[in-house]
Amino acid sequence: MMNYIWTFLIVFSLISAIYYGNMGELSSGIINSGNTAVNLCISLLGTFCLWNGIMNVAEKSGLSKAFAKFLSPVLCRIFKGIKHDDEALLPISLNISSNLLGLSNAATPLGIEAMKRLAESNNNKTAPDNNMVLFVVMNTAALRLIPTTVAALRAKHQSENPLEIILPSIITSVTALTIGILTAKIFERIFKYD
């Protein structure tokens, strides 16, 4: 589906540029956006390396397992049928901890691993179960204590205090997560995914 969307956007931009006589602006926009994308990636690379390194140290030191054990009472209540020794708890808790640090890119592979493990306990292989749906909601509306990526972007653009967005970020992410979980639980009762 995304291929069709991107193809439509490219073709529409090209036709519009030809029609309005803006081929020069389109060409320079393409070249400049590639430049900007590479510069953005390089500026964010240091922040990602730092926090991914911290996550790696936490995993190798056993801190991530301790965090999973700490979260297991809450996660076992939120996710139906998951027990304290379930294999899905570790990637779920690592995903949550990555999101807490604002590392959405680091959280993605952990989220995929969590979904694989949740899928193993799903009896219906053609549709997600309630736990899988709830995890996607929690991952999408994740709680962020430190908005690392946004702070790095603010620092790149010479913000005087890049971390001044911490409190608004916490308030909005807690609100989004709460509404997301409540909505998923309400729909879980109305529609049967299992």
Secondary structure, DSSP 4 states (H G I P E B T S, - for coil): -HHHHHHHHHHHHHHHHHHHT-HHHHHHHHHHHHHHHHHHHHHHHHHHHHHHHHHHHHHHHTHHHHHHHHHHHHHHHHSTT--TT-TTHHHHHHHHHHHHTT-HHHHHHHHHHHHHHHHHT-S-TTS--HHHHHHHHHHHT---SS-HHHHHHHHHTT-S-GGGGHHHHHHHHHHHHHHHHHHHHHHHHHS---
